[in-house]
Amino acid sequence: MAPPEEPRVPRPGRLVRASAPSDHLGGAPGRRLCALPGAPLPSGLRSRTLQPTAGWRATPTKEVIAMPTGIYFPLDERQPLALHEYDALEDYQAAVGGHVESIDAGERGMSFFANDEAKLIGLGINRRATIYWWLHLAASYQRDFLAGDVVLVGPTHPSGSTLSVPRSIQQLLFTPSTFAVEVRVMGSNKWHRNPAGFDDYFEAGSWALDLSIRRQEVEKVRVIAA
């Protein structure tokens, strides 16, 4: 079955329920991650939903986090993004509804974990995850998209374990704010803020991507909390 055509800007999709719910994992982009057959699993392997709080303190970058925090991007836009702690591989498989594929998120060594058959089985385009991906990985822009429910995770520790999404990213996506778009034009290293303001990060991101198409001199765009 051929994958669906990618739209210029991804549209809202439909809800896909995860199926199955193991050790922390790290993987190269595009690699399928599977649990070892027959390996005993510790008890209580489930993800926990976290509530963002004000006044977070940044976790030292060298600290190995035993239970990494990822950001769950549900396909159904009626559901909000959610912070989860993931114990093991099965938790990621439960979140995406199948075998896990690691995809470079384009920023700070982070990755998206997605269902590796999402496009083949016709899961909808995850508009919010795709907007975030396109903003941070220029090579993916209008060439590919993310489908189904996905999880944004932090970089891989040298030991091979998956770390949490940086606190600054958590705060950006979960702290109510007015968002602004900044652009960088060709031949300049300076960022210029557009006067437009947005109540939603992804509305700002969609507008920024459209601007990068309409204005040929724009080399890069980003969304910030104003």
N, C-alpha and C positions, 0 to 999 in steps of 0.2 A: 504493500500500500504506500503510495507516494506521500511524503509529508505535505501538509497544507502550505499554501503560498503565504509568505510573510507579508504583512501589511506595512504600510509606511510608518504608522504608529500603531502599536498593538492595541487591540480592543479588549474590553472585559470578557472574561471567559465564564465557564460553568464550574460548579463545585464538583470535585472528584474526591471521594472518600478514600483515605489510606487503608491499606489492607494489613499486612503483617507488622507487629512491632519489632549491643553485644560488646568489644573493646574499642577504645578510641581509635580513630583512623585518620590517616592522611593519605592523599593520593595525588598523582600527577593529573593535570587537566585531561579530561576525556577518558579517564580510566574507570572501569567498572569495579566497584568495591563489594566484595562478598564475604560473608562469615565463613570461617573454616568449618567444614562438615564434621559433626560429631564432637565439636569442642564444647565442654561444659560451660554453662553460662551462670554468672552470679545471680543471686536472687534479686528481685525488685528492679529489673531493667525496664524502666519506663522514663519518659521525659516529663519534666515538671515545668509548668508555666510560671513565669516570673512576672512580677509587676514592677515596672520601672519606677524608681524613686528619685526625688530631687536631691541634689547635692552629692552625686556620686563621686567617689574617689577613684582615680585611674589606677588600674592594676599594673604593677611593675611589668615591663615587657619581658623580663627574663623569668618570670614566675610561670611554672607549669601548672595549669589549672586542671584539677582532677576531673571536674565535670564541666566540659565546655558549654558556653552559652551561645546558641545560634539564633538567628532571626528567621522565623517561619513566614514565608510569603504564600498565603493560600491563593489558589487560582480564583476562587469566588471573591469578588471585591466587596461583597456584603460582609465578609469577615475581615477584621482588622489584622494587621501584622501582629505577631506575637513573639515574645522572648521565651525560649525554652532551654532548659538544661538537658543535654543528651548524654545518656550513660554509655551507649554502645551502638554498634552498627545497626542492629535491629531497630533501634529507635529512629534512625535516619530513614531506614527502609519503610517503616510505618508512616513517616511523615510524607514521603514522596510516592508511596504506593507501589513499590517494586524495587528492583535492583538499582543501586545508586551509581550515578555517574558524576565524577568530579569535574567541574568546569571553571576555568580561571575567571575570577570576578573582575580582574583588571586593576585592583587597588590593594596595597599593603599585604600582598600575598594571600588575600582571601579567596575563597572558592564558593561556588554554588553547588550544592548537592541536589541532583535532579533524578527523576526516573529515566533510565537510559533508553526506554522504549516509548517515552511520552509522545513523541511526534508520530511514531509508527502506528500507535494504537489510537491516535486521534484526540489526545487530550488537548484542551484549549490553550491558547496563548496566554501566558501569565503576564499581563500588561505591566503591572507594577515592578515585577522582577526584571522584565526586559528593559524597561525604562532605566532602572538603576544600572543594569549591565551596559546598556548603550552609552550611558553617561561616563562610565569608567573604563570601558574597553572599546576604543575607537574601531578596532578591527572587526568587531561584531555588528557595528551599526548598519542597519538595513540589509545585513547579509545573513543574519541568523536571529533566533529568538528562543526564549525559554518557555517551556510548556509544562502544564500540570502544576502541582504544588511543589515548591522548592524551598530549600533551607540555605541561608547565607551563613557560612562559618568562617572562623578566623584562620590565620596562617598555620602551617604545619610546623611543630616544634622539631628540632634536630633529632629528638628521640623517636619521631614518627607519630606522635599524638597530635590531635587536632586542638587548637587553642580557640578561645572565645573571640567573637567579633569584638574589635576594639571598642572601649567605652564611648569614645567620641562619636563613632558611627551609631551606637545604640542611642545616645542622647539626641543626635541629629534626627533620627527617624521616629523617636518616641516622645520627644518633648514638644508640646504644643508651641507653635511659633509662627511667625510670618516668614516666608521664604523668599529669597531673592536670587536672581540669576546673574552670574558674573561671566564675562566673555574675555577671551584673549585673542587678539587679532594677529595675523601673520606678521612676522618680523618684530614682534614685541614680546617681552616677558611679563608685562604688566597686565593685571586683571582689572577690568572695568565693570562696574555694577550697573545693571539696567534698573531704571526707576520703578519698574513694575513689581508689585508685591503679590504673593500667593499664600493662601491659607493651607495648602496641601503640598507636600514635597513632590509628589508625582505629577501634579498639575504643573508645577514649576519646571520639573524635568522634561515633560512633554513639550512645553512651550520653548524651552531652551534648545531641544533637539530640532524643533521646527525652525527656530531662528538660525541654527547652524546650516540649514539647507538654503534658506532664503538669502542669507548674507554670505557671499563667497569669501569675504575677507576674514570671517570668523574661523579661527583655527581650533579653538577648544572652548567648551562651556562647562560650567559647574553650578550646583545649587548649594546655597548656604543659608543658615539661619540668620535672618536680618537683625 
